[in-house]
Amino acid sequence: MTTEFLHRIRKELTITLTGLHEVIIAVSERVNRKVQILKLHWQASVVDQQIESIHQRVGEHIIARLTENGAATNSDANRQEITHLLAEAASRIRLLKGDLGQVEALMRELEAETLRETLLKVQHDLFTRTASLERVVVSHGASAGGRSPAQLGLAASTHVVAILRGTAILAQPDSIALHPGDIVILIGRRDDLQTDMQLFTQRQRALA
């Protein structure tokens, strides 16, 4: 009896430690991701400062050359020097902008991972409450076309979180007339959403 009891304790302790280890790893990954994002923001700031410094030095040099005594008698040489200086500065700035583009791409990837993790948590929170978050595209000929969400008679539990049109997020989504191709973000009870989403995707039946 004692041996079996100790075996159960050992087993439960192993499971608990495994779960704790997984939690620690998950927290560590989130912390590391945030630290990486902060480092990338700092790198981007440094590159921006370098670009601004180049612009400032070039401007100061050009002003100095043009205001020197005798600059008018040496205008051809001044123009050549300024042209060379501008070309060199442009080349350095192109390289720095390339570096900046790489840093921004890495930041977008890390931020997308963070957002994905947050959305998974939201979906889990909703799922445990028999609710869901859904994305639906308004189809051509659907009942929703030309009408606002407030006019569709959606279930009481269904709410329009956002309407995305092109690159814009439209304000006051309940009163916006929907167009084919609009992306609508809905939240509500799963059963109600399954019914309401048909208004955005199924073609409206012609009246007899």
C-alpha positions as a Markdown table, in Angstrom:
| # | Residue | x | y | z |
|---|---|---|---|---|
| 1 | Met | 0.0 | 0.0 | 0.0 |
| 2 | Thr | 2.8 | 2.4 | 0.9 |
| 3 | Thr | 4.7 | 1.5 | -2.2 |
| 4 | Glu | 1.7 | 2.2 | -4.4 |
| 5 | Phe | 1.0 | 5.5 | -2.6 |
| 6 | Leu | 4.6 | 6.6 | -3.1 |
| 7 | His | 4.5 | 5.6 | -6.8 |
| 8 | Arg | 1.4 | 7.7 | -7.2 |
| 9 | Ile | 3.0 | 10.7 | -5.5 |
| 10 | Arg | 6.1 | 10.3 | -7.7 |
| 11 | Lys | 4.0 | 10.1 | -10.8 |
| 12 | Glu | 1.9 | 13.1 | -9.9 |
| 13 | Leu | 5.0 | 15.0 | -9.0 |
| 14 | Thr | 6.6 | 14.2 | -12.3 |
| 15 | Ile | 3.5 | 15.4 | -14.2 |
| 16 | Thr | 3.5 | 18.6 | -12.1 |
| 17 | Leu | 7.1 | 19.3 | -12.7 |
| 18 | Thr | 6.7 | 18.6 | -16.5 |
| 19 | Gly | 3.8 | 21.1 | -16.6 |
| 20 | Leu | 5.8 | 23.6 | -14.6 |
| 21 | His | 8.7 | 23.2 | -17.0 |
| 22 | Glu | 6.5 | 23.8 | -19.9 |
| 23 | Val | 5.1 | 26.9 | -18.3 |
| 24 | Ile | 8.6 | 28.2 | -17.6 |
| 25 | Ile | 9.6 | 27.6 | -21.2 |
| 26 | Ala | 6.5 | 29.4 | -22.5 |
| 27 | Val | 7.1 | 32.4 | -20.2 |
| 28 | Ser | 10.7 | 32.5 | -21.1 |
| 29 | Glu | 9.9 | 32.5 | -24.8 |
| 30 | Arg | 7.5 | 35.4 | -24.3 |
| 31 | Val | 10.1 | 37.4 | -22.3 |
| 32 | Asn | 12.8 | 36.6 | -24.8 |
| 33 | Arg | 10.5 | 37.7 | -27.7 |
| 34 | Lys | 9.8 | 41.0 | -25.9 |
| 35 | Val | 13.5 | 41.6 | -25.2 |
| 36 | Gln | 14.3 | 40.8 | -28.9 |
| 37 | Ile | 11.6 | 43.3 | -30.0 |
| 38 | Leu | 13.1 | 46.0 | -27.7 |
| 39 | Lys | 16.6 | 45.3 | -29.0 |
| 40 | Leu | 15.4 | 45.6 | -32.6 |
| 41 | His | 13.6 | 48.9 | -31.8 |
| 42 | Trp | 16.9 | 50.1 | -30.4 |
| 43 | Gln | 18.8 | 49.0 | -33.5 |
| 44 | Ala | 16.3 | 50.7 | -35.7 |
| 45 | Ser | 16.6 | 53.9 | -33.7 |
| 46 | Val | 20.4 | 53.8 | -34.0 |
| 47 | Val | 20.2 | 53.4 | -37.8 |
| 48 | Asp | 17.7 | 56.3 | -38.0 |
| 49 | Gln | 20.2 | 58.4 | -36.0 |
| 50 | Gln | 23.0 | 57.4 | -38.4 |
| 51 | Ile | 20.9 | 58.4 | -41.4 |
| 52 | Glu | 20.0 | 61.7 | -39.8 |
| 53 | Ser | 23.7 | 62.3 | -38.9 |
| 54 | Ile | 24.7 | 61.8 | -42.6 |
| 55 | His | 22.1 | 64.3 | -43.8 |
| 56 | Gln | 23.2 | 66.8 | -41.2 |
| 57 | Arg | 27.0 | 66.5 | -42.0 |
| 58 | Val | 26.3 | 66.7 | -45.8 |
| 59 | Gly | 24.2 | 69.8 | -45.3 |
| 60 | Glu | 26.8 | 71.5 | -43.1 |
| 61 | His | 29.6 | 70.6 | -45.5 |
| 62 | Ile | 27.7 | 72.0 | -48.5 |
| 63 | Ile | 26.9 | 75.2 | -46.7 |
| 64 | Ala | 30.5 | 75.6 | -45.6 |
| 65 | Arg | 31.8 | 75.1 | -49.2 |
| 66 | Leu | 29.4 | 77.5 | -50.7 |
| 67 | Thr | 30.1 | 80.3 | -48.1 |
| 68 | Glu | 33.9 | 80.1 | -48.3 |
| 69 | Asn | 35.8 | 83.1 | -49.5 |
| 70 | Gly | 36.5 | 82.7 | -53.2 |
| 71 | Ala | 33.9 | 80.0 | -53.7 |
| 72 | Ala | 32.6 | 81.8 | -56.7 |
| 73 | Thr | 36.0 | 81.6 | -58.5 |
| 74 | Asn | 36.2 | 77.9 | -57.7 |
| 75 | Ser | 32.6 | 77.0 | -58.5 |
| 76 | Asp | 33.4 | 74.1 | -60.8 |
| 77 | Ala | 35.6 | 72.4 | -58.2 |
| 78 | Asn | 33.0 | 73.1 | -55.6 |
| 79 | Arg | 30.2 | 71.5 | -57.7 |
| 80 | Gln | 32.3 | 68.4 | -58.4 |
| 81 | Glu | 33.1 | 68.0 | -54.7 |
| 82 | Ile | 29.5 | 68.5 | -53.7 |
| 83 | Thr | 28.3 | 66.1 | -56.3 |
| 84 | His | 30.8 | 63.5 | -55.1 |
| 85 | Leu | 29.8 | 64.1 | -51.5 |
| 86 | Leu | 26.1 | 63.7 | -52.3 |
| 87 | Ala | 26.8 | 60.4 | -54.2 |
| 88 | Glu | 28.8 | 59.0 | -51.4 |
| 89 | Ala | 26.2 | 60.0 | -48.8 |
| 90 | Ala | 23.4 | 58.5 | -50.9 |
| 91 | Ser | 25.3 | 55.2 | -51.2 |
| 92 | Arg | 25.8 | 55.0 | -47.4 |
| 93 | Ile | 22.1 | 55.9 | -46.8 |
| 94 | Arg | 21.0 | 53.2 | -49.2 |
| 95 | Leu | 23.0 | 50.6 | -47.2 |
| 96 | Leu | 21.6 | 51.9 | -43.9 |
| 97 | Lys | 18.1 | 51.8 | -45.2 |
| 98 | Gly | 18.7 | 48.2 | -46.3 |
| 99 | Asp | 19.8 | 47.4 | -42.7 |
| 100 | Leu | 16.7 | 49.2 | -41.4 |
| 101 | Gly | 14.4 | 47.2 | -43.7 |
| 102 | Gln | 15.9 | 44.0 | -42.4 |
| 103 | Val | 15.4 | 45.1 | -38.8 |
| 104 | Glu | 11.8 | 46.1 | -39.4 |
| 105 | Ala | 11.1 | 42.8 | -41.1 |
| 106 | Leu | 12.4 | 40.9 | -38.0 |
| 107 | Met | 10.2 | 43.2 | -35.8 |
| 108 | Arg | 7.1 | 42.4 | -37.8 |
| 109 | Glu | 7.8 | 38.7 | -37.5 |
| 110 | Leu | 8.2 | 38.8 | -33.8 |
| 111 | Glu | 5.2 | 41.1 | -33.3 |
| 112 | Ala | 3.2 | 38.7 | -35.5 |
| 113 | Glu | 4.2 | 35.8 | -33.2 |
| 114 | Thr | 3.1 | 37.8 | -30.2 |
| 115 | Leu | -0.2 | 38.7 | -31.8 |
| 116 | Arg | -0.8 | 35.1 | -32.9 |
| 117 | Glu | -0.2 | 34.0 | -29.3 |
| 118 | Thr | -2.7 | 36.6 | -28.0 |
| 119 | Leu | -5.3 | 35.6 | -30.5 |
| 120 | Leu | -5.0 | 31.9 | -29.5 |
| 121 | Lys | -5.6 | 33.0 | -25.9 |
| 122 | Val | -8.6 | 35.0 | -26.9 |
| 123 | Gln | -10.0 | 32.1 | -28.9 |
| 124 | His | -9.4 | 29.8 | -25.9 |
| 125 | Asp | -11.2 | 32.2 | -23.6 |
| 126 | Leu | -14.1 | 32.4 | -25.9 |
| 127 | Phe | -14.3 | 28.7 | -26.6 |
| 128 | Thr | -14.6 | 27.9 | -22.9 |
| 129 | Arg | -17.7 | 30.2 | -23.0 |
| 130 | Thr | -19.2 | 28.6 | -26.1 |
| 131 | Ala | -18.3 | 31.7 | -28.0 |
| 132 | Ser | -15.9 | 32.4 | -30.9 |
| 133 | Leu | -14.2 | 35.1 | -33.0 |
| 134 | Glu | -14.7 | 34.8 | -36.7 |
| 135 | Arg | -13.4 | 36.5 | -39.9 |
| 136 | Val | -15.8 | 36.6 | -42.9 |
| 137 | Val | -15.5 | 38.2 | -46.3 |
| 138 | Val | -18.7 | 39.7 | -47.8 |
| 139 | Ser | -19.5 | 37.8 | -51.0 |
| 140 | His | -21.0 | 39.3 | -54.2 |
| 141 | Gly | -24.8 | 39.1 | -54.0 |
| 142 | Ala | -24.9 | 38.3 | -50.3 |
| 143 | Ser | -27.7 | 39.6 | -48.1 |
| 144 | Ala | -25.2 | 41.8 | -46.3 |
| 145 | Gly | -24.2 | 43.7 | -49.5 |
| 146 | Gly | -25.3 | 47.3 | -49.4 |
| 147 | Arg | -26.7 | 47.0 | -45.9 |
| 148 | Ser | -25.2 | 47.9 | -42.5 |
| 149 | Pro | -24.8 | 45.3 | -39.7 |
| 150 | Ala | -27.5 | 47.0 | -37.8 |
| 151 | Gln | -29.9 | 46.3 | -40.6 |
| 152 | Leu | -29.1 | 42.6 | -40.9 |
| 153 | Gly | -31.0 | 41.4 | -37.8 |
| 154 | Leu | -28.0 | 39.7 | -36.3 |
| 155 | Ala | -28.4 | 37.6 | -33.1 |
| 156 | Ala | -28.3 | 39.5 | -29.8 |
| 157 | Ser | -25.0 | 37.8 | -29.0 |
| 158 | Thr | -23.3 | 38.6 | -32.3 |
| 159 | His | -21.3 | 41.8 | -32.4 |
| 160 | Val | -19.3 | 43.3 | -35.3 |
| 161 | Val | -15.9 | 44.1 | -33.9 |
| 162 | Ala | -14.4 | 45.7 | -37.0 |
| 163 | Ile | -14.9 | 46.1 | -40.8 |
| 164 | Leu | -11.8 | 46.1 | -42.9 |
| 165 | Arg | -11.9 | 47.7 | -46.3 |
| 166 | Gly | -8.7 | 47.9 | -48.3 |
| 167 | Thr | -6.1 | 49.2 | -46.0 |
| 168 | Ala | -8.6 | 50.9 | -43.7 |
| 169 | Ile | -10.4 | 49.9 | -40.5 |
| 170 | Leu | -13.8 | 51.6 | -40.7 |
| 171 | Ala | -15.1 | 53.5 | -37.7 |
| 172 | Gln | -18.7 | 52.8 | -36.3 |
| 173 | Pro | -18.9 | 49.4 | -38.0 |
| 174 | Asp | -22.6 | 48.9 | -37.1 |
| 175 | Ser | -23.7 | 51.8 | -39.3 |
| 176 | Ile | -21.4 | 51.1 | -42.3 |
| 177 | Ala | -23.0 | 49.8 | -45.5 |
| 178 | Leu | -21.1 | 46.7 | -46.4 |
| 179 | His | -19.4 | 46.1 | -49.8 |
| 180 | Pro | -18.4 | 42.9 | -51.5 |
| 181 | Gly | -14.8 | 42.1 | -50.5 |
| 182 | Asp | -15.2 | 43.8 | -47.0 |
| 183 | Ile | -13.6 | 41.7 | -44.2 |
| 184 | Val | -15.9 | 41.6 | -41.2 |
| 185 | Ile | -14.7 | 40.5 | -37.7 |
| 186 | Leu | -17.5 | 39.0 | -35.6 |
| 187 | Ile | -17.7 | 37.9 | -32.0 |
| 188 | Gly | -20.5 | 36.0 | -30.4 |
| 189 | Arg | -21.9 | 32.6 | -29.4 |
| 190 | Arg | -20.8 | 29.9 | -31.8 |
| 191 | Asp | -24.3 | 28.7 | -32.7 |
| 192 | Asp | -25.5 | 32.2 | -33.5 |
| 193 | Leu | -22.3 | 33.0 | -35.5 |
| 194 | Gln | -22.8 | 29.9 | -37.7 |
| 195 | Thr | -26.2 | 31.3 | -38.7 |
| 196 | Asp | -25.3 | 34.9 | -39.0 |
| 197 | Met | -22.2 | 34.3 | -41.1 |
| 198 | Gln | -24.5 | 33.0 | -43.9 |
| 199 | Leu | -25.8 | 36.6 | -44.3 |
| 200 | Phe | -22.3 | 37.6 | -45.4 |
| 201 | Thr | -21.4 | 34.6 | -47.6 |
| 202 | Gln | -24.6 | 33.2 | -49.2 |
| 203 | Arg | -26.2 | 34.8 | -52.2 |
| 204 | Gln | -29.5 | 36.5 | -51.5 |
| 205 | Arg | -32.5 | 34.6 | -52.9 |
| 206 | Ala | -34.4 | 36.4 | -55.6 |
| 207 | Leu | -37.9 | 37.3 | -54.7 |
| 208 | Ala | -40.6 | 35.4 | -56.6 |
